[in-house]
Amino acid sequence: MVLDRTDPAFADAISIPLPPAGLAAGVTTFQIVSGGTTIGLLSTNGGLLATGSFAPGVVVRTFGPGQGVTVSVSPQTTAIGFTASQIDGCPGGTFFGAAQTQQANQICGTNRFFGAADIGLIGAVQLEQSGSLWKITEILVVQGTPSGPGSADLGAAKTASTPRVIDGEDVSWGIDVTNAGPNPALGARLIDLLPPPTYLGSTPSAGYDFENHVLHWPLGDLSPGTSHFAIRTHVEPLAMSCDERFLNVAIVSSPTADAALTNNVAVSSVGFDKERVAGNAEFCGNGLDDNCDGLVDCTDPGCGCFPVLPSAPGGDPSCHVDLIQPDPTQPPIIVGNCSPENTPAPQHECRVSRGTCGNVSVPSYCCDPSSWSNPSNNASQAIGQCDLGVSGCVPHDPNFKESDPTVNLNGYGLASAGQLITYRIHYENDGNADALQVKIIDELDSDLDASTLVIDDGGVYDPNTRVIVWTDPVVPPLDPRFVTFRARVRADAPPATHVRNVGTIVFPNADPPSRTDTDFVDHVIVSPTHPPVPRLAVTKCVRASASTWKVFVTNTGGGFAYNVTASVVSPPAGVTSSGSATFRHKDDALPALSTVIPGATTESTNALALQAPGSADPCPYLHWQLAWEDLQGARQSQTVQYAPLPCDFDADGDVDRVDTAAITAARNQNASGPQDPRDVDHDGRITVLDARTCATRCTRPLCATQ
């Protein structure tokens, strides 16, 4: 720590007075360029950084934890200091050098100088003193980056043995660590923050933290030259699927002054080899897109089954899909499949399946893929309840990713070919000491067009690896920050394409060094053969009283329907009905967004006035007008009939001699199949018995219900 501005360490320093000419009152960030040195000042967490009634000077406020001003220096310097005066409380701050950190506390008085030198190259200073308001009137800095004794230039480069893998294969990773000199890097170390594959070994042998998946090599005093390191990993079965990538991050460091820190981080990744599984059969029920066609399990036509919804407490276990796999070499066998007609909506819920907290139940509309992917929805109050702070986790996780268009709580949203997607990676140091040289890393999905890439906040893009790296020199505790970039989906991306993105935040000086991968955001280009739209029908009614019935609507489509109503239209003779049935899911928090979920049957909230001859359920045979809204409030309606009236072969709403004649004409023939409506008794033959059943029991509308 230097408290005298005439100290020899500052003999060649330049003086930069504050504020610079033309600086507006109330600014929160600005830059000063003097000679070959760029100095940036940034308010952190409301640290003020403003001119005003206390001018001349720049005011720093540190009333609360984490408040202050971050000063960055490029290129790094051997010495930097400040002339400051107290206003309400005393100045102070922390200087971050390559060899050590130096702290100045309670520098009280007027025009007091405080600075640091001989702590290695200094790239950042955090001006912060709890409970203080003060101002800076001068920065004193030594220009230029020294290359003489005591400095080195470390760098790292990483490669993978293959760009693409599938489950069960090994991946080898190589790291080349270089010291470009001119001097040894004293006390150097290399860390590698591994992705999820199983660690098999390394050469030379490294210490491995199994809990945090971090390899440590203490390199000692590293002379100029290149050293090679190798790592072997194994991809466990079911650990990776079509749209995932394994990102490997290595960082080399030393207390010795480093002439350039931008090359100290190396990144390499491997992706899933989609081409090698294209055309494979879909294993229905394992949660993976086995053939990488963008359709998973029961959404894949090859499965011929219905998607299974998360079960609420007390739900029907018979509607779960269970896997039976007697022979591990064979595809799993599916049992217990349950169609939407037999799946009661109240027994299922919207459950957040991802994130560190997982299995959080939320209002059912929160799982609608359209809910957060369309900012023009008219249900902002209801959709706002889905925002639990961080997608997928109710307790606060400070490191997460968001996007525009946004995604739902399970991480999925909708996009179109050529659409612009904006990504924002949030990060925060939730420890109790400053984090240094924090790396924020993002690899572009192969379906993002790199030629449209725009990067904010100083990120550096490597076109060879398609990786963006941001470096934040100092992140104080409890100071939320973010970085942003945007790119367009490639214009020729076909339907069912998944555009997935994950951010990685690395805190190299944490103990132990830590890596956090955010939850994915996955934008899906809608397939015209699988549109996320509802398909509604009234499949049954249950009598509530002598003249009222509860109505059951089944949604066999893939989309959510809101504020659904059902009413009888054009009733046949003998049937009367008035009013409409309404529907909502039990978890809906607001009536303004009453939900009919896909893949299930929802019971009406009210009983519909309905009278029909006989005691059997007439509803499947009636014509119903079903009306619903989408998230933009657009009202849609459709008239549907779930099941044709038995024996009404000419579909005129009546069963008469014309219909019985159709059976008589085909008597003594085999039925065309198990669904042939003329085979009334389902014995495989069309006979006089079938005609007699229709003639004796179906002589007026709805007689099949007698």
N, C-alpha and C positions, 0 to 999 in steps of 0.2 A: 504494500500500500504506500502511495506517495501522496504527501500532503503539502509539498512545496513545488510550485510550478517551475522553479528554477533548478529542479533536480536534473543531473546530467542525462538521465534517460529521456528527458524532453528537450534536449539541446537542439535537435533538428525538427522539432514539432512545428506545425502551423496552427494559427489561431483562427477559429471560425466563430465570429460573434453571432449571438442570437437575440431576437429572431431575425431570419433573413429578410431582406427587403421584399415587401409585397405580400408577406404571409398574412392570411386573413384570420380574424378572430374566430375561435371555436373549432379550428381544424383538429382532426384526430390522428393525422399521419402526414408526413412530408419527407422529402429527400433533399440533401445538400450534396453537391458535387464540387470538390475542391481539388484541382490538379488531377491526380490519378486516383483519388480516394472518393468513394461514395458512402455517405453516412445517412442511414434511414432512421427516422423516429416514428414509433407506432404506439398509440395509446392501447393499453391492455386492460380489459375489464373495467372500463370507465375511469381510466387514469387521467382523464381530462386532456392534457397536452394542448394548451390553448394560450393565446395572447389575450390581453384585455386590460382591466384596470390596474393590474400589477406590472404592466410593461414598463421599461423594456425587459424582455426576457420571455421565456417559454415556461408556463406553469405546469407543475407536476402535482397530481393529487393522489394520495395513497391512504384514503380513509378506511377502506375495507380490505379484506384479504384478497391477494392476487391483483390488486390495482397497482398501476404504475405505467412506466414507459419503457419499451424495449428499444435499445439503440443497436443497430447492426452496422458493421464496418466491413467494407470490401474494397480492395483486398485487406486481409487481416493485418493488424498492426502490432508493433512491439510495445506500444505505450499509448494510453488514452486517458484524458482526465476532463474534469468539468469545473467551471467556476459557478457557484450557486449561492443563493441567499435564502434564509428561512423566512416564511411568512406566518404560518401557523403550524409550528412543528419544524423539525430539522431535516435537511437533505441526507441522502444515503443511497447505497446501491450495491450490486454485486457484479464483479468483473469476471468473465469466463475466459480463461486462457487454456491453451492446449496442454499445459503441464499442471496447472492447478487453478483453483477458484479463489478470488480475493474479495472480501466484503468490507464495506465502509458503513459505519453506523453513527448516527447522531453527529453529523458535521454541522454544528450549529454556528450561527453568526451571519455576517454579511460579507459577500464576495469571498467566500471560503473556497479553496481548491481541494479537490480530492481526485485521485486517479490510481492507476496500477501499471506496473512494468515488471519485466523479468518473471512472468508467469507463463511463458510460451506465447505464441501468437494469439491475439485477442480478436475474436470475431463478433462478440456480443456483450452488451452491458444491460443489466436490468436495473433501472432507476426506481427504487421502491423503498419506502421507509414508513412503517405502519403508523397510521394516525397523523400524517403530516401533509401540509400544503406548502410548496416551496417553488422556486423558479431557478432556471438555468440561464446564464447570460453569455457563456462561452464554452466551446469545445476545443480542447487542445489535443492534437493527434499527430503521431509520427507517420508519415506517408511511406508507402512501398512495402513489399513483402521481402524480408531478408532471405538470402540463400546461402549464407555463410555458416559457420560452425553452429551446431545445435539444431539444424533444420533438416528435414527429409521430405520425401514425397511418396507417400504410400498410395497404392492403388490395388483394386481387386477386379477380377473378371471371372464369370461363372458360366459353365456350359453343362448341358444335359446330354446323356448318351442317346436320347431319342426325343423327337418333338412330340410323339404321341404314343400312348400306351392303352392297354385294356386291363381289366382286373386280373390279378394273379401274376403280373410281370414285374421284373426288376428294373430299377432305374439307377444309373450311376451318374453322379454329379462331380464335376471337376472345378476346382478353384485355383486360379493363379494369382498369387500375391506378389506384388512388385514394389520394391523400394527404388525409386528413381534417384535417390540421393539428394544432396551430395554426401550426407552423413548417415550413420546407422540410426535406425528408429529404435530408441531405447524402450525396453519394457513393452514391446508390441504384443498385440493379441488379435486373434481372429475368432469371430463367433459366426455360427451358421444357424439360422432359425428355420428349422425344417418344416415342410408341410406335413399333412397327416400320414403319408406312407410309413411303414414300419422301418425303423433304423436297423441296418444289418452290420455296419462297421465302417471304419474309416482308415485312411493311410495318409500321413502317420496317425497313430492312434490319438483320439481326442477324448476329453472328458465329456460325458453326455448326461444332460439333465432330462431324464425320462418324463418327468411331470410337465416340463415346459417345452420339451422338444428342442433344446438348444445344445449345440456342440461348442466346446471351448478348446482352443489351442493357445496356450501361452507361448509366444514366439521368442521371448527374450529380446536381446538386442539384435535387430534384423539389419544385416548389412545390405548395401545396394545390390540389387539382383532380383531374380525371380524364384519363388518357391511354389511347388505344386502340391495340392491336397486333393484327396479323392474320398467320396462318400458313396456308400451303397445303401439303397432303400428298396423296399418291396411294397407293391400295391396290393393291399388285402382285398379279397373278394367283397363286392358290394360297397367298397369304400369310395368308388368314383363312378360317375355316370356321364351321360353324353355332353352336357354343357358345363361341366366343371373343369377347372385347371388346378394343378398343383404348382404353387409359386414358392421358389426357394430363394432366400435372402441371406447374403453373407456381408459382414462388415469387418473391416480391418482398422485398427486404431493404435495410437501410441501417445504417451505424454509429450514426446518430442514434437516441436513445432512442425506442422505439416503445411507445405506451400500451397496445396490444393486439396480441399476436403471433398470436392464434388465427385471424385473417382474412388472414394473409399467404400462405397456400397455397390454390390454386384447382385444382379437379379437374373434368374433363369426360371423357365416354367415348362411343364409338359401338359398336354391336353389329352382328352379322351379321343381315341381313334374311331371316329364315327363310321368311316368307310368300311372298316373290317367287320362291323356288326350290321351294316345295312342289309335288309332282306331277311334277317333272323326272325324267328317267331317271337312274339311278345309273350313273356312269362307273366301271366295275369295274376297280380296280387303281390308282387315283390317290391312295389313302390318305385321301380326304375323304368325308364324308357329303353327297353332292351334292344330295339332296332333303330333307335335314334331318328324316328320319323316325327318327333315332336308330340306324340300321343302316348300317354302313360296308362298301363293297365286297362281298366274298363273303358277308357276313352278311345282305345285302339279298336278299330273294327274287328281285328283278328280275335279279340277276346270274347265278343258276343255276350257281354255281361254289363251290369249297371255299376257306375261308381258307388262306392260304399262311403257313407257319411260318417263323420266322427260321432260316437254314441254319447249321449248325455247320461248323467247318473240315472239309473233306473231304466235305461234304454233296453231294447230288445236284443239280446245277444245272438238270437238266431239270424239276425240281419247283418252279422259281421262276416267278413270273408276270412276263413281259416285256411292255412296252408298245410297240406299233407305231402311229405316228401320221403317215401319209403326208400327210394334209391337216389343218393345225392348226385348221380350222373344224369338223372332224368329231370325234365321240367316239373315244377310243383303242380300238384293237383288241387283244384279249387273246390271247396265244399261250402255249403251254407249261403250261397248267393241269394240275394233278396231283391225282387223287383221294386220299382218305385210305388206300385200299387199296394205293396205289402209293407211299405216303410213309413211308419207314422212320423211326420215332421217333428212333433214335440219331443220325440225320443232322441233327437239328434241336435247338435249344436255347432256353432262356429267356434272352432278351437284354434288358437295360434300354435302352429306346430314347430316353429323355428325359434331361434334365439336362445340365450343362456337361461331364460326363464321357462319358455315353452309351456304348452298345455294350458294357456290362459283362455278362459271362455269369455267371449265378447258378444255384443248384439249380432244377430245373424247376418245383417246386411254388411257387416265389416268384412266378410269373406267374399263378397261380390267382386270379381276381378275388375269390374267397371267402376267400382265405388271411388277409388282414388285415382283412376287413370283418366278421368274426365273432369277437369276442373270446373266445367260449366254446370255441374249437377245442381239441382235446386234444393237439395236436402243438406245444405252445409252444416246446419246445427246437428243433425243426426250423424252425419259422416264425421263431424268433429269429435264425436264420442269414441270413434275408432282410434284416434290418435292418442296412444297411451304413453307418449313421450318418446319412445323408440319403437320402431316396428318390431313386433315379436316379443316384447319384454316390458312388463309393467314397471318394475324397479328400474332406475335410471342407469343405462349403460352409456358412458360418455363417448364411446367410439362407435359410430354407426354411419350408415349411408342413406341418403335420400335421393330422389330423382324427380324429374318433371318430363314426361307424364309420370305421376306417382304410381305406387303399387299398393296392393292391399296388405293386410296384416300377415299374410303368409308369403309375401315377397313377390307376388305375381301381378302384372299389369298388362295392358293391351297397347300395341303400337302398330304402325303400318310401314311398309317399305318406303325408304327415303325420309322418314320422320326424324326430326331433331330431338335428341334426348340430352337433357342436362343432368349431370351427376354432381353431388356435393358430398364430400367426405368430412364428417365431423370427428374431431379428436380432442381429448382433454387429458391432462395429467392429474390423476386423482390421488397422487402421493402427497408427501409433505416436504418435498425438496424439488428444486428446479430440474426439469428434464432437458438434456443437452443433445443437440444434433439429431432431433427427432426426424424420422423419415416417414413420409406418407407415400405409399406406392400403389399404383393402379395399372393393371394390364388391360388393354383394349380387347374386347370380344372380337373374334374374327369377322363378325357380321356388322361391325361398325366401320364406317368409311373413314380411314385415317386422313384422307385428303381434306375432310371437312372439320378436322379437329381444331378446337380453340381452347387454350389452356390459360386459366387465370392463376394469380397468386404465386407466380414464379416457378411453376413446375417445368421440368426439363423432360422432353420426349425423346426416346431412343427408337428410331424407326426399325432397327434390326430386331429388337425384342418386343416392340409395340408396348413399351412400359413407360409410364410417366412417374418421375420421382420428384417430390417436393422435400426440401430440407428446412426445418424450422430450428434455428440455432438455440433458442431458449424458450421453453414452455414452462412458465411458473405453475405452481399448483392451483387447481380450481379456476382455470382460465380457458373456457371453451373456445375452440377455434375451428375453422373449416377451410377447405380448398375446393375449387370448382373447375370443372371442364365440361365441354359439350362436343357432341359429334352426331352425325346422322347415320341412321340405319342404311346399309347399302341399298341402292335403288332397286336391285334385282333380287332382293331377299324373298324367297317363296313363302307361301302360307305355312304355318306351324313352325316357323323359325323361332328359336329362343335366343334373345339377346341378353346375356347374363353378365353382370358386373359385380366385382367384389373389391373392396378397398383393404389395404393392409397398413397398419400403423406399427412402427418399430420404435421402442424406447431403448437405445443402446446402453445408456448408463444406468438403467434400472438394475436392481439387485434381486433376482437375476435379470439379465436383459430380457425384455418382454416383446412379444409380437401379438397383435390382435388383428384377426381377420373379421371384417364386418359381415353381417348377414348379406346374402345376395339380394340384388334386385334383378328380376327376370321379366323382360317384356316379350310377349308372345304375339307374333303376327297371326291374326285370326284366319283360320282355315274356312273357306266357304262351305266345306262339307261338315264342319263342326262349329257352327256359329254359336256364340254364347248368348242364346236367346231362349226364352221360356217356351215350352209346348204344354198347354194346359188342357185338361179335360175333367169333367165331373164323372168320377168312376163309381160312386155309390152314394146313397143317403141312408141315414139311420133315423127311425121315427123318434121324435121327441115328445109328441102328443098325438091326439086323434087327428089333428089337422096341420101339424108342423113337422118338419124334418130337418136334421142337421145334415149339411152338404159337405162332401169330401172332394177336394180338388187335387188332382195328381199332376205334378210338373215333371214330365219325362225329358224335358230339354236340358240344356246346360247353362241357362241364364236365370237370374233372379227376377221375379215379378213383384211389383209393389202395388198396394191398395187395390187388391183384386176383388171384383164383384162377380157374382154368378146369378143369372135370372133365366127363367124358362121362357122360350119364345115358340110361337106357333104350336101350342099344345094340342094333341089330338083330342077327339071327343071323349068326354068323361074325365078329363084332367083339367084342374084349375090351379092357378098359382098367382101370387102377388108378391111384390117386393123383391129384394136382392139379398143374397148371402154374402157376407164379408169374411175376410181371412187375415190372420196374422200369426207370426211365430211367437212362441212363448218368451223368447229372449229379447224381443224388440223393445227398445227403451222408449220410443216415441210413437204415438199413433200415426204421425205424419209419414212414417216409413214402415208400414205394415208389410211384412215380407212373406212371400211364398217361395220356399227354397227349392232348388232343383233336386231331382232324384228322390222325391219323397211325396207323401200325401198329407195335406193340411186340412184339418177340420174347421168348419166355419165357426165364427165367434157367436153367431146368432142362429136361431131356428127359422127356416123359411116356411111361409104359409104355402102348403101344397096338399092337394087332395087328388087321389087317384083310385080307381076301382081296385079291389083286392087288397091283400096285406103285404105282398112282396114289394121289393124295392123297385120303383119305376125309373129312377134317375138315370141309369146308364143309357136308357132307350129314348130319353127326351132330347130335344134340341135346346142347347144352352147358349146364351150370349155371355161370354167371358170377357170382361174388360179389365185392363191393368195399366199401370204406368211404368215408364222407365225412370232412371235417375234424373233425367232432365225434365221430368214432369209431363212428357208427351203421353197422351192417352191412346191406347190401342184397344181394339175389340175384335172378336171373332166368334162366329156361331159354329159350334162343334157338337157332335154326337159321339159318345164313347163307344157304344155298341149298337148295331142295327137291331131293330125289333125282330124277334124270332118269327120266322115264317113270312115276314113282309118282304118278299123277294123283289117286288117292283118298287119298294121304297116310297110308297105313297102314304105311309102313316096308318094304313089299315091292312088287316088280314082278311082276305075274302077268297072267292072262288078262283080269281086270277092267280093268286099265290098257290092254292092247292093244286091248280092245274099244272103249275110248273113242276111240282113233284110227280104228279101222275104221268107226265110226259117222259120223265126220266126213270120211272119205276123199273125195278129189277136190274139196275145198273150198279156198278161199284162206285162208291163215293170218290170224288177227285182227290180227297185227302182228309186228314183229321179235322180240318176247319171247314169242310163243305157244309154250308148252312142247310142244304136239302136233307142231309143225313141227321134228322132231328133226334133220333135215339142213339146216334153215334155208334152204330154197329158195323160200319164200313160199307153198308149197302143202302140204296135208296129203294124203299119198298112202299107197299100200300099202308104199312103201319105208320110210316112217316107222314103220309098224306092224311091218314085218319087222325093223327095227333093234332095236326094243324087245323083240320076241319072241325074237330069236336072241341078243342080247347082254345082255338084262336079264331073266333068268329067276329071279334070286334077289337078295336084298338087296345093295346096293352093286355090282350087276353092271356099272353104268355105269363103274365104276372099273377093270374088268378090262382 
